[in-house]
Amino acid sequence: MKEDIEEKEFNDNEEQELYEHFRFEADPGQKPLRIDKFLVNRIENASRSKIQSAAEAENILVNNQAVKSNYKVKPGDIISIVMAYPPKEIEIIPENIPLHIVYEDDQLIIVNKKPGMVVHPSYGHYSGTLVNALMYHLKDLPLFKTGDLRPGLVHRIDKNTSGLLVIAKTEQAMNKLAKQFFEKTTERRYIALVWGSFKQKEGTIKGNIGRNIHNRKIMQVFPNGEQGKEAITHYKVIEELGYVTLVECKLETGRTHQIRVHFQYIGHPLFNDFEYGGEKILKGTTFTKYKQFVQNCFKILPRQALHAKTLGFTHPQTKEFMLFNSELPQDMTLVIEKWRKYTSGREIE
């Protein structure tokens, strides 16, 4: 049995799809066997019901064709499957944490995450996360009683990035939404404030992204494609503000820290992004008054200037394409307004 099991890495990093992609090749001597039984024997902690749900959502492919759970595996079959993460051995405590709910129905919920909130429990963050809040608010739903470390999550954003997230409320919705993120049919747009000005008003950044070879906590671009995974970010200049620029970013892929590392790579780190060099004064004058102005902006916005503004996807039940937009959070709004005043020649507060 040949296996190629790719497990996505998760930590408090930039957005990444929340599923595992498994790929198997059946042996030449494989006897006919239902595919749900076949996969239960090969995927750790995967229940038969979870695999059957994935099959119903057409997330199990044999030779690139979706199959039902009663399909009989044959010699040489190439089997791939997209699934939610299996339960982890950690207890998630429901917490009554206020959430900004943008939309909700019986299949999904849209949340506008505030900056500073971790999406799911991980090392050093076992409470106060979005999942802890969801476990309380959705405690009566079966999906939130499974013990899964990431119930309902099909994508995520970094702790210090604000903005929109969709969370599934049923196993079926989770599978169908996960497939959309996997196939890149969702729409995701971000607003970022970055250092420097651009010669081109719009463009595309391409470059494989992988773990930094010196620091595993951050990412780097591998321009020759010898390492990492393909990453594509489209951007458009919204407003020039002197030594910084407001840009809209459209993700074609969803790699860890993608926007942050891509803009660092082209010489425009996100404003106050301490992991990628944006917390330094990279552009501007040497005047003390200017330095104090920037430091005041850093205090107002003590994080990278990045907001997940737009989220679009096809509803898993109605098949309707849904598009959601959110307002910029106050910290980003205040800093943008201060730069507007600065560039217009008004006195800096």
C-alpha positions as CSV (number, residue, x, y, z in Angstrom):
1,M,0.0,0.0,0.0
2,K,1.5,3.3,-1.1
3,E,0.5,6.3,1.0
4,D,1.0,10.0,0.6
5,I,-0.6,11.7,3.7
6,E,-0.2,15.4,3.8
7,E,-1.1,17.0,7.1
8,K,-1.4,20.8,7.2
9,E,0.6,22.5,10.0
10,F,-1.3,24.7,12.5
11,N,-0.2,27.3,14.9
12,D,-1.0,31.0,15.5
13,N,-0.2,31.9,12.0
14,E,-1.8,33.3,8.9
15,E,-4.8,31.7,7.3
16,Q,-4.7,28.1,6.2
17,E,-7.3,25.5,5.2
18,L,-8.4,23.4,8.1
19,Y,-8.4,19.9,6.6
20,E,-6.2,17.0,5.8
21,H,-5.7,15.6,2.4
22,F,-5.1,11.9,2.2
23,R,-4.0,10.0,-0.8
24,F,-3.7,6.2,-1.1
25,E,-2.9,3.8,-3.9
26,A,-4.5,0.3,-3.6
27,D,-2.2,-2.6,-3.8
28,P,-2.2,-4.9,-7.0
29,G,-3.6,-7.7,-4.8
30,Q,-6.3,-5.6,-3.2
31,K,-9.6,-7.6,-2.7
32,P,-12.9,-5.7,-3.2
33,L,-13.7,-3.8,0.0
34,R,-16.1,-0.9,0.7
35,I,-14.2,2.3,0.6
36,D,-15.5,3.5,4.0
37,K,-14.0,0.3,5.6
38,F,-10.9,0.7,3.6
39,L,-10.3,4.3,4.8
40,V,-11.3,3.6,8.5
41,N,-8.4,1.1,8.6
42,R,-5.9,3.6,7.2
43,I,-6.8,7.0,8.7
44,E,-6.1,7.3,12.4
45,N,-9.0,8.4,14.6
46,A,-11.4,8.7,11.6
47,S,-14.8,7.3,12.4
48,R,-16.9,5.5,9.8
49,S,-19.6,8.1,10.1
50,K,-17.2,10.9,9.4
51,I,-15.9,9.1,6.3
52,Q,-19.5,8.4,5.1
53,S,-20.3,12.1,5.6
54,A,-17.3,13.1,3.5
55,A,-18.5,10.7,0.8
56,E,-22.0,12.3,0.8
57,A,-20.3,15.7,0.3
58,E,-18.4,14.2,-2.7
59,N,-15.1,14.7,-0.9
60,I,-13.9,11.1,-1.6
61,L,-12.4,10.6,-5.0
62,V,-11.3,7.5,-6.7
63,N,-9.2,8.1,-9.9
64,N,-10.4,11.7,-9.7
65,Q,-14.1,10.7,-9.6
66,A,-16.4,11.2,-6.6
67,V,-17.7,7.9,-5.2
68,K,-20.2,6.9,-2.5
69,S,-19.3,5.1,0.7
70,N,-20.3,1.7,-0.7
71,Y,-17.8,1.9,-3.6
72,K,-15.7,-1.3,-3.7
73,V,-11.9,-0.5,-3.8
74,K,-10.1,-2.3,-6.7
75,P,-6.4,-3.0,-7.3
76,G,-4.5,0.1,-8.4
77,D,-7.3,2.6,-7.4
78,I,-6.0,6.1,-6.6
79,I,-8.0,7.3,-3.6
80,S,-8.0,10.8,-2.2
81,I,-10.1,12.3,0.6
82,V,-10.6,15.7,2.2
83,M,-11.7,15.5,5.8
84,A,-12.1,17.5,9.0
85,Y,-9.4,17.0,11.6
86,P,-9.8,14.0,13.9
87,P,-10.4,14.6,17.6
88,K,-7.4,15.5,19.7
89,E,-6.7,14.5,23.3
90,I,-7.4,17.8,24.8
91,E,-10.5,19.1,26.7
92,I,-12.0,22.3,25.3
93,I,-13.8,24.3,27.9
94,P,-16.9,26.2,26.7
95,E,-16.6,29.9,27.6
96,N,-19.2,32.6,27.4
97,I,-17.2,35.0,25.3
98,P,-19.1,37.7,23.3
99,L,-18.9,37.2,19.6
100,H,-19.7,39.6,16.7
101,I,-22.0,37.4,14.7
102,V,-22.6,38.8,11.2
103,Y,-24.9,36.1,9.9
104,E,-26.3,32.8,11.2
105,D,-28.6,30.0,9.9
106,D,-29.0,26.3,10.7
107,Q,-26.0,25.4,8.5
108,L,-23.3,28.0,9.3
109,I,-22.3,31.1,11.2
110,I,-20.3,34.1,10.1
111,V,-18.1,35.8,12.8
112,N,-16.2,39.0,12.6
113,K,-13.2,38.1,14.7
114,K,-11.6,40.9,16.8
115,P,-7.8,41.3,16.8
116,G,-6.0,39.5,19.5
117,M,-8.3,36.5,19.6
118,V,-6.8,33.1,18.8
119,V,-9.0,31.0,16.6
120,H,-8.5,27.6,18.2
121,P,-6.8,26.1,21.2
122,S,-3.1,25.3,20.8
123,Y,0.1,25.2,22.9
124,G,-0.1,28.2,25.2
125,H,-3.6,29.1,24.2
126,Y,-6.1,26.7,25.8
127,S,-8.7,29.3,26.7
128,G,-10.2,32.5,25.4
129,T,-10.2,31.3,21.8
130,L,-12.9,31.5,19.2
131,V,-13.5,27.8,19.5
132,N,-14.0,28.1,23.3
133,A,-16.6,30.7,22.5
134,L,-18.3,28.6,19.8
135,M,-18.4,25.6,22.1
136,Y,-20.5,27.7,24.5
137,H,-22.8,29.4,21.9
138,L,-23.3,26.2,19.9
139,K,-23.2,23.7,22.7
140,D,-26.5,22.0,21.7
141,L,-25.3,21.0,18.3
142,P,-23.9,17.5,17.7
143,L,-20.8,18.8,15.9
144,F,-19.7,20.7,19.0
145,K,-20.0,17.7,21.2
146,T,-17.5,15.5,19.4
147,G,-14.4,16.6,21.3
148,D,-12.9,17.8,18.0
149,L,-10.2,20.5,18.6
150,R,-11.5,22.6,15.7
151,P,-15.2,21.9,15.4
152,G,-16.8,23.6,12.4
153,L,-13.6,25.4,11.3
154,V,-12.8,25.3,7.6
155,H,-10.4,28.2,7.5
156,R,-8.7,30.5,9.9
157,I,-6.9,33.8,10.4
158,D,-4.0,34.8,12.6
159,K,-4.5,35.9,16.2
160,N,-3.6,39.5,15.4
161,T,-5.5,39.6,12.1
162,S,-9.1,40.8,12.4
163,G,-12.0,39.9,10.1
164,L,-14.5,37.4,8.8
165,L,-14.6,33.7,9.4
166,V,-17.2,31.1,8.4
167,I,-17.9,28.2,10.8
168,A,-20.0,25.2,9.8
169,K,-22.7,24.0,12.2
170,T,-23.1,20.5,10.8
171,E,-20.8,17.8,9.5
172,Q,-22.3,18.0,6.0
173,A,-21.8,21.8,5.8
174,M,-18.3,21.4,7.1
175,N,-17.4,19.0,4.4
176,K,-18.9,21.0,1.6
177,L,-17.3,24.3,2.8
178,A,-13.9,22.5,3.2
179,K,-14.1,21.3,-0.4
180,Q,-14.7,24.9,-1.6
181,F,-11.6,26.1,0.2
182,F,-9.6,23.1,-1.1
183,E,-10.7,23.9,-4.7
184,K,-10.1,27.6,-4.3
185,T,-13.6,28.6,-5.3
186,T,-14.2,31.0,-2.3
187,E,-13.5,34.7,-2.4
188,R,-11.3,36.3,0.2
189,R,-10.2,39.9,0.2
190,Y,-8.1,41.6,2.9
191,I,-7.2,45.2,3.6
192,A,-3.6,45.9,4.6
193,L,-1.5,49.0,5.5
194,V,2.0,48.4,4.2
195,W,5.3,50.4,4.2
196,G,6.3,52.3,1.1
197,S,4.7,53.3,-2.2
198,F,4.1,51.3,-5.3
199,K,5.1,52.1,-8.9
200,Q,2.3,49.8,-10.2
201,K,-1.3,50.4,-8.9
202,E,-2.0,46.6,-9.0
203,G,0.0,43.4,-9.4
204,T,0.4,39.8,-8.4
205,I,3.0,38.4,-6.0
206,K,4.1,34.8,-6.7
207,G,6.5,32.7,-4.7
208,N,6.4,29.4,-2.9
209,I,6.0,29.8,0.9
210,G,7.4,27.4,3.5
211,R,8.9,27.4,7.0
212,N,11.8,29.8,7.5
213,I,15.0,27.7,7.5
214,H,16.4,29.5,10.5
215,N,13.1,30.2,12.5
216,R,10.3,27.6,12.3
217,K,7.8,30.1,13.8
218,I,7.8,32.3,10.7
219,M,7.6,31.7,7.0
220,Q,9.7,32.7,4.0
221,V,9.4,32.8,0.2
222,F,11.4,30.3,-1.9
223,P,11.4,32.1,-5.3
224,N,12.8,29.3,-7.3
225,G,10.1,26.8,-6.1
226,E,12.6,24.4,-4.7
227,Q,10.8,24.3,-1.4
228,G,7.5,25.4,0.1
229,K,4.1,25.4,-1.6
230,E,2.7,27.6,-4.3
231,A,1.3,30.9,-3.1
232,I,-0.3,33.7,-5.2
233,T,-1.5,37.0,-3.9
234,H,-3.2,39.7,-6.0
235,Y,-3.1,43.3,-4.8
236,K,-4.5,46.7,-5.7
237,V,-3.5,50.1,-4.3
238,I,-6.5,51.7,-2.6
239,E,-4.9,54.9,-1.2
240,E,-1.4,56.3,-1.0
241,L,-0.6,57.9,2.4
242,G,2.9,59.2,2.1
243,Y,5.3,56.7,3.5
244,V,2.7,53.9,3.8
245,T,0.0,52.6,1.4
246,L,-3.4,51.0,1.9
247,V,-3.9,48.0,-0.3
248,E,-6.5,45.4,-1.1
249,C,-5.3,41.8,-1.3
250,K,-7.1,38.9,-3.0
251,L,-5.9,35.4,-2.0
252,E,-5.7,32.8,-4.7
253,T,-4.1,30.4,-2.2
254,G,-4.2,30.4,1.6
255,R,-0.7,29.7,2.9
256,T,0.5,30.4,6.4
257,H,1.3,34.1,6.8
258,Q,0.8,34.5,3.0
259,I,0.0,38.2,2.8
260,R,2.6,39.1,5.5
261,V,5.5,37.2,4.0
262,H,4.7,38.1,0.4
263,F,4.7,41.8,1.1
264,Q,7.9,41.5,3.0
265,Y,9.4,39.6,0.0
266,I,8.6,42.6,-2.3
267,G,9.9,45.1,0.1
268,H,6.7,46.3,1.6
269,P,6.2,44.8,5.1
270,L,2.9,45.3,6.8
271,F,2.8,48.2,9.2
272,N,3.8,47.1,12.7
273,D,4.3,43.5,11.7
274,F,6.9,42.6,14.3
275,E,7.5,39.1,12.9
276,Y,8.4,40.4,9.4
277,G,10.2,43.7,10.1
278,G,7.2,46.1,9.9
279,E,7.6,47.3,13.5
280,K,10.5,49.5,12.5
281,I,10.3,52.9,10.8
282,L,11.2,51.8,7.3
283,K,10.3,54.9,5.3
284,G,10.1,58.6,6.1
285,T,12.3,61.3,7.6
286,T,14.7,61.4,10.5
287,F,12.9,64.2,12.3
288,T,12.0,63.5,15.9
289,K,8.5,64.7,15.4
290,Y,8.0,62.1,12.6
291,K,9.5,59.3,14.7
292,Q,7.1,60.2,17.5
293,F,4.2,60.2,15.1
294,V,5.0,56.7,13.9
295,Q,5.5,55.4,17.5
296,N,2.1,56.8,18.4
297,C,0.6,54.9,15.5
298,F,2.3,51.7,16.7
299,K,0.7,52.2,20.1
300,I,-2.8,52.7,18.6
301,L,-2.3,49.6,16.4
302,P,-0.2,47.1,18.4
303,R,-0.4,44.4,15.7
304,Q,0.0,43.9,12.0
305,A,-2.3,46.2,10.0
306,L,-4.4,43.4,8.3
307,H,-8.1,42.8,8.2
308,A,-10.1,40.0,6.4
309,K,-12.7,42.3,5.0
310,T,-14.6,40.2,2.4
311,L,-15.6,36.5,2.4
312,G,-17.6,34.8,-0.3
313,F,-18.7,31.2,-0.8
314,T,-21.5,29.0,-2.0
315,H,-24.0,28.1,0.7
316,P,-23.7,24.3,1.4
317,Q,-27.5,23.7,1.4
318,T,-29.1,26.4,-0.8
319,K,-26.3,26.6,-3.3
320,E,-26.6,30.4,-3.3
321,F,-23.4,32.4,-3.5
322,M,-23.1,34.5,-0.4
323,L,-20.8,37.5,0.0
324,F,-20.1,39.3,3.2
325,N,-18.2,42.5,3.9
326,S,-17.0,44.0,7.2
327,E,-15.9,47.4,8.4
328,L,-12.3,48.0,9.3
329,P,-11.7,47.7,13.1
330,Q,-11.2,50.9,15.1
331,D,-7.4,50.5,15.6
332,M,-6.8,50.4,11.8
333,T,-9.3,53.2,11.1
334,L,-7.6,55.5,13.6
335,V,-4.1,54.9,12.2
336,I,-5.3,55.4,8.6
337,E,-6.9,58.7,9.6
338,K,-3.7,59.8,11.4
339,W,-1.7,59.1,8.2
340,R,-4.3,61.0,6.1
341,K,-3.8,64.1,8.4
342,Y,-0.1,63.7,8.3
343,T,0.1,63.6,4.5
344,S,-2.4,66.5,4.2
345,G,0.1,68.7,6.2
346,R,-2.1,68.9,9.3
347,E,-0.5,69.1,12.6
348,I,0.2,65.6,14.1
349,E,-1.6,65.0,17.4
